[in-house]
Amino acid sequence: MGIMESRLIHGTVGFAIGDALGLPVKGQSQADLAAAPVTTMKGYGTFNQPAGTYSDETGLTLAGLDALQSGFDQAKLIAAYQAWFKNGKHAPYGKRNPDIWPSVATALTTGKATAAPNEPGALIRALPFAFFAYQTFDTDLFKKAEGSRLFQNFVTLTNTDPENMVATAIYTQIAIELLADAPDLPTAIATGITKAGDYFANKQAEQPVFDSFQSLLAAPTSLDATATDPLSLLVRVLHALSTWPDYHDAVLHALALGGATDTAAALTGGLAGLAYGYTSLPHRWCLTLAEYAQIVDLCRQAEKSGFFPKYD
C-alpha cells in the first residue's frame, strides 16, 4: 500500500495540515487575516508553537484512529483520548497543546459528557469513525440499527447535545459517500446531507436542529465568523469546499474568516484531502507538519487492522 493510494492517509494528513495552518492564528478576526493572510505554515502565533504544530482536533483524531483499530469499544476510545489528554500520546513532539474545547476536557477529566451546543467536541473527532463506519456498514450507517447505536455512543462520549449529533452525522456521512466513490465532492455533500436528514426526520430533539442547519446552509455568507457551534462551523466548512474546488484554496479560505481557524481548517482539510487525494496536499506543508511520519505509520497500521478500508 502506497501513500498515493491510501485514502486514510489523504484524509488524516489533510485534516492535520489544516489544523496546523489554523492554530497559529486562532482567535484572530477576519479583518486581521485579510490584512495578513495565511499563505503557508506559520510558527508561534497564538500559542507560541513551532510551525507545523497541530492541536486538539488532530490529537483526538489520531487517538480515535488508534482505538478503533480493535473495533468499536467506548472504554478503549475514552482511554485513547485520555492518553492524549494526560500523557501527550499522539500529540506533536509528545506534548499536548493547551488548546482544548472545555466540553472535551470535562468529559476526559470527570468521565461525564455534557451538553455543549456551542462547541464542536464530537464533530472534531468524526473522521476516523467515518472510515470505520464505512468499512463496517458500507454507506448504510444510519439504516442499520447497530450503526445508529454505535454512532450515538460515539458522539455522546463527549457531547450530549443534538447540535453535535446532527453536525457529526452530516460530516460522517459526507466522508462515507466520498469513500464510496461519489462522482464528486458536491454530490457527496448533497447525498450526505440528504441521508442525515432522512435519519433525523421526526426525531423530536434532532429534527429542529437539522432544520436550523438547512437554514444556515442556505445563507452561508451571512454566518457569524466568530461562531463556534458545530452547525455554523460545518456550514463554514461546506461553503469553503463548495466554493473553492481544491485542497489548498478551500483550507485557506475556511480559516480566513478568523475565530476557530484550526477547527474550520482541519474539518475542511479532512474532506478535501479525502476528495482530492495525496497530490492535492502541498508537499512543503507535509514536510513541515509535526509528526508527519508517525501519522502515516498510524494510518498504515490501522489499514492492517481489518476495521478500516485497506488500499493495496
Secondary structure, 3 states (H helix, E strand, C coil): CCCCCCHHHHHHHHHHHHHHHHHHHCCCCHHHHHHCCCCCCCCEHHHCECCCCCCHHHHHHHHHHHHHHHCCCHHHHHHHHHHHHHHCCCCHHHCCCCCCCHHHHHHHHHCCCECCCCCCCCHHHHHHHHHHHHHHHCCCHHHCHHHHHHHHHHHCCCECCHHHHHHHHHHHHHHHHHHCCCCCHHHHHHHHHHHHHHHHCCCCCCHHHHHHHHHHHHCHHHCCCCCCCHHHHHHHHHHHHHHCCCHHHHHHHHHCCCCCHHHHHHHHHHHHHHHHCHHHCCHHHHHHCCCHHHHHHHHHHHHCCCCCCCCC
